[in-house]
Amino acid sequence: MSETQATSRTIDLLAQRTQHVPRGISNAVALFVESAQGAEVTDIEGNRYLDFAGGIGVQNIGHGNSQVVEAVKAQAEKFLHTCFSVMMYEPYIQLAEKMNALIPGDFPKKTMFLNSGAEAIENAVKIARYATKRSAVITFDGAYHGRTLLTMTMTSKVEGYKKGFGPFAPEIYKVPYAYCYRCPIGLQYPTCEVACAGLLKQALKVGVAAESVAAVVIEPVQGEGGFIVPPPEYLPKIAEICRAENIPLIVDEVQTGFGRTGRMFAMQHGGVEADMVVTAKSLAAGLPLSAVTGRAEMMDAPPPGGLGGTYSGNPVALAAALAVLEVFEQNDIEGWGQRIGQRIISRFQEMQQRFPAIGDVRGLGAMVAMELVKDRQTKEPDKELAQFISRYAQEHGLILIRAGLYDNVIRVLVPLVATDEQLERGLDIIQAALEAGS
């Protein structure tokens, strides 16, 4: 793929963007999309790009899936909105039934729909607080749960997310996560026996009493935190502690869900059953839709009128989600995620042998990342190299996004429908970027 350039049309739009849109809304790449299909996007200048960002993990089944597009058209021709709290519609019930069946857990479940991951986290916490009559919430260092007041408080990263936006919500407590590359307690896996899980127990002794905790909220793989994959024993140990202390467990599968990690949900790798599960992103292939699915008795705790919202469970987004689940039923999307992930991991590990700047390669299924450092011994983050690789990739036809507390992680969220040729081409561009930046 040849190098891409911005012409006057893009330059003019960038000027208008600066004039009319707040600078606080950042853009990973300075381009404007005209169309998208599968694992590729085309900008307004006609330049084609491989998409290794997937709208931040939204396009697991690819851009422009025909079944989703047809479902959206069909629903739009019927009606766009009535508000489910005013006048109900069947797709809401249909999708709730499917989500109740899909989410792990051999117990009765109920599902509510919202518009975004942050809104779903807010509601999951709200439900847990009402059901338990407790107020405290425990989250983890490196976590990302959203940008609202509560979810921003639950999020760890200060720069770019929290700085200057306080004061924050009360009764939020944080525990170190299982970040093996930068172990919070200085041990090594597997000889550590996943001792970091015990930090949750410690927090219940020195930070907040268990009987005050409404929920523990955790990502099975941290997304914005840098694609941090904990040891396989970690999440089951956290779940075990929650059960022993009678604390509801909320699993945030917003970025990990719907085949991204090689299973429908990442928690399935550890056989974990949560009290509530939050999903969004690839649930509706790009339309704004999120869900909270949980134990029926917890979901039913708030009284009528205690949950909902004007646009929550929009019928067009629900139609898209029903089509997404049909695509999963008809195809081996989870298998594609496993295959793609294995190839990316393999190539990244090969690059790690050549380039000392790659300090760590990690991933679960097709949720894969490399962490860049200036020195492998000190593990000093190399944010500048990550920025260079992102710029180089865009100039050569590949869309990449970064992550991590130090903004030094290159992460891959390629649509799971990417062809072998597309995958290899994108990985070749990343390797070329490393060569150019070394």
N, C-alpha and C positions, 0 to 999 in steps of 0.2 A: 504494500500500500504506500502510495507516495506521500510526501510531506504535505500537510494542509496549511492553508493560509487564510487569514481573515481579509475580506474585501470591504469596500465602502459601506455596503449594506449592514454588515455585522458591526463595523465601527460606528455607524450612525445609531444603531440600536443600543450599543453599549453606552453611548453618550446619553441617549434618552433614558436608559436604565438608571444611570447616575443621577439624572435630573429628577426622576419621578419615583424611584424605589429606594427605601431606606438602605443605608450602607450596612446596617446590622444583619441583613439577609445576605449571607455569603454565597459565592458560586465557585464550585470546584474547578470548572472550566469556563473560559470566556467564549462560549458559542451559543447559538440558538438553534434548536432542533426543528426540522421541518417534518420529518417522518421517522418511523422506527418499525422494524420488523425482526422478529426472532432475537438474535444477539447483536444486531447492528442498528445504528442510528444514522440518519443523514441530516446534515445541517442545512441552513437556508442558502448556503453557497453551493450546495451539491456535494460537499465533502462527506465521505462515508467513514464511519468509525466503528470499531469493535467496542462493544459496551461491556466492560468488566466491572461496572458499578451497579447496573440493574436497578437504577432509581433508588439506591441504598437498600438493596435486597428485596425489592418489590416484584421484580419481573422473573420469578423463578420459572414460570412456564413460557417466558419470552414475550417480547413486545408484539402487540397486534394479533394475539391468538384469535383465529377465526371463530371458534366456538364462543369465546367471551364477547367478541364484537357483535355477533349475531344476537346473543342473549341481551346485551345492552340495548341494541336497536329495538328488539321486540318489546322489552319492558318500557322503553322511552315512548313508544307509540301508544302504550296503554295509559300510563300516568307516571309523573315524575315524583310526586310528593303528596302525601296527605297528613303526615306525621303519625307514626304508629300509635302514639298516645291518644290520638283523636279518633282515627279510623284505621283499623288493622288491615293487613294484607298477608296473603298466603306465603310469599317467599320468606318472610321473617320466620314463620313457624317451620317451614321446610328446612331452612339452613340451621336453625337452632337444633332441630332433631338430628341433623347430620353431624353437627359439632359435638353434641352430647355423646354420639356414638364413637366419634373419632378420638376425642381426648382420652388419654389413658386413665383408668380407674374403674374398678368393678363395683360401682355404686351409682345410685340415681344422680343425674346431673341436670342442670338447667343453664341456658345461655342467654345473655343479653348482648345487643349490638350497639356500637358507638362509632365514632368517626375517625379516631386516631389512637395510636398506641398509648400516648400520654393520657388521653381521656379514659382509656380502658384501665390503665394502672390506677388512676384517681378513683374510679368506681370500684375496682377490686379492693382497694384499701378502705373505701367508704363502707362497703359491704362487710368486710372483716371487722371493722370497728363496731358497726351496729350489731353484728352477730355475737361478738365476744364481750361487748361493753368495755373494751380496753382501748387505749389510745396510742401506745407506742408502736413504732414500725422499725424493723431492723433491715438494713440494706448492706451492700458490700462496697469496699474500696474498688474503684475502677468501674463501678456500675454506671449505666446510662438508662434512664427510664422516661425522659422527656424534658420539656422546656416550660411547663406550667409551674406555678409556685410550688406545689407539693412535689411534682416529679423532678423539678430542678433541684429541690432540696435533697431528694433521694439520689440524685446523680452526683458523681464524685468530681469530675473534671471541672476545675475552677475557671481557667482561661478559656474564653469563648463561650462558656455556658453559664457561669455563676457570678463571675467578677462584676461587681457594681450593681447587682440585681437584688441584693438583700434589703431588708431582713428576710430570713427564710422561715419555713413552716416549723413549728415545734414538734417535739417527740419523735424525731428521726435519729436513729443510732446506726453507726457504721461499724462493720467488722472487716478485717483484711480478707481478701479473696485468695484462692489457690493459684497464684501467679508463679508458676514453677521457675520461669526464667529469672524472675526477680523475687525469689521466695521471701515473704514477709517475716519469716522466722529463721532465715539463713540455713535451711536444711536442703537435702536433695532427695528427689523421688527416685526409686521407690523405698529407699531405706528410711525415709521420714515417716512411713506408714500413714501418710496424709494427716500429719499432726495438726495442720492448719485448720482442719474442720473443727478441732477442739476449741479454736478461738471463739466460736459461737457460744460454746458452753461458758467460756471465761467471761464473755460479754454479759451473760445472764447473771454472773456473780458480781461483777464490778461496774457494769454500765447501766443496766436496767433489769428489774425483776421480771422473771418469766410470766408471772401472773398479771403484768401490766402490758404485755406484748400482744397486739392484735394480729400481727402477721410478720413472718420473715419473707422478704421479696428477693428473688434471686434469678439471674440469667444463667441458664445451663452452660452457655458459652458467652462470655462478655463480648458485645459487639463494638460499640464505640470505644470501649476500654482497650481495644487492641486485639480482638479475636483471641482472647485468652481462654484456652481449653484446659479445664482442670483435670486432674487424674480421674479415671473412671469411677473410683470409689468415693470421690468427694461429694457429689450431689446426693447419693444414697445415704452417706453419713449425716449430711445436713438434714435430710428428711427424717432420719432416725432420731436426731436430737429434737427436732420439732415435735415429733410424735410423743417422745418421752416427756417433753415439757408442756404438752397440750397446747402448742402454738400452731395456728394455721400456716401452711406453706403456700405461697403464691409464686408460681414459676412464670417468668416473663419470656415467652417464646415469640416475641414480636419479630425479631430478626432471624432467629434460629428455626422458626416453624416452616411447615409446608415443603419438606424435602431438602432443605438447604444443607442439612448435616448428614444426608444419606438415610435418614428415617423421617417419617412424617413430622415428628417432634423430637428435639434433641434429648429431652428427658427420657425417651424410650431407650436410649443407649444404656442407661443405668437402671432401667426397670422401675423408675420413680413414678409414683402417683401423687399428684398435688391436690390440695384442697380447692385451689382455683388456678386456672391457666389463662394467661392473657395472650391474645394473638392479634395480628394486624398485617401490615405490609403485603406479602404475597397472597393473603387471603382473597383479595379481590382484584389482583393483577393490575393495580394502578388506580382503582377507584377508592375513595376514602371510606374504609370500613375496618372496624376492629371488633373484638369480641372478648367477653369475660365468660368463661365456662367454669362452673364449680359445683360442689356438692349442693344438691337440691335444697337441703335444709338451711345452708348458709345463704344461698342466692335468694331464698324466700324470706329471709329475716327482715329486710327493710319493708315498711308498709307500702301500700299502693300510693303512688305519687312520689315515693322516695328515690326512685331511679328514673332515668329517661333523658330526653332532650329533643329539641325540635327536629334535628336532622338525624338523630340516632337510628341506624338501621334503614338508611335510604333504600327504596325499592330497586333502583337501578344498580346500586352497589351490591345489593343482595343477589340480584340476578347474575351479576358478574361472578360473585363468589360461588354460586351454585354451578356455574359453568366451569370454574376453576377446579372444583372437586370432581366434576365429570372427567376433565382432562386427566386428573390423577388416577381415576378409576380405569381409564382406558389405556393408560401408558405406564411404563415403569419409571416414573419420574424419580423415585427414591434411588433406583439403580443407576440412573443417569448421574445423580448427585454423587454417589459413591465412586463411579468411574471417573468423572471429571475431577473430583477431589484427589483421587489417587494420582492422576496425571500431573496435576498442579503441584502436589506435594513432592512428587518425584523430581520434576524439573527444578523446583525451588531448592531442593536438597543438592541437586547437581550444581546449581549456581552458588550455593553456600560453600561448596568445596573450592570454587574459583575466586569468590569475592569475600575477603575478610570482613567487609562492611555488613554482611548478613550475619547478625548475631544469633538469631533464632528463626526457625521455620516451624510453624504449628498450624493445626487445623483439624476439623472434624467434618468428614464428608467434603462438600464443596465450599465450606466456610474456611478459607485458607489465607494465611498471611505470612509475611516476612518482617522481622523487626530489624531495623538498621541501626548500627552503632559505629562510633568512631574508633573504638578499641574493644576487642572481644574480652579482654581481661577486666577492664573497668566497667564495661557495658554502658559507657557514656552514650546517650541517645544521639543519633545523627538526623535531626529534623531537616537540615539543609539538603542532604542527599535524597531524602524522601520527596521533598519539594521538587528537586531537579528531575527525579524519575517521573513524577506526575506530569511536569511540563513537557519533558521529552516524549512521553507516551502520547500526549495530546497532539504534539506536532507531527507525530508519525502514525496517527490514526487509531489511537487506543485511549479509551476513557478509563482512568483509574481514580480511586479516592483513597485518602489516608485515614488513619485512626490512631488510637493510643493516647495515653495520658501525656506523652511527650511529642505527639504528632509525628512519630518516626516509624510508623507501621504502614506498609503497603498491603492493603487487603483486596481480596478478589471476591466479587459477588456476581460473577458472570451468570447470565440466564442458563438454566440447566438444559436448554434445548440447543446450546451451542454445538456446532459440528466439530469434529476432530481437527479439521483444517483451520477453523476459526480459533480454536483453543491454542493450537500450536503457533499460529501467527501472532496472537496476543502475547504468548509467553516469549516468543522470539524478540518482540519489541521490548519487553521488560529486561531481557538479558542484554540487548543492545544498549538500553539506557544505563544499565550497571556498568557496562564497558566504557561508555562515554563519560560517566560520572566518576570513575575510579582514577 
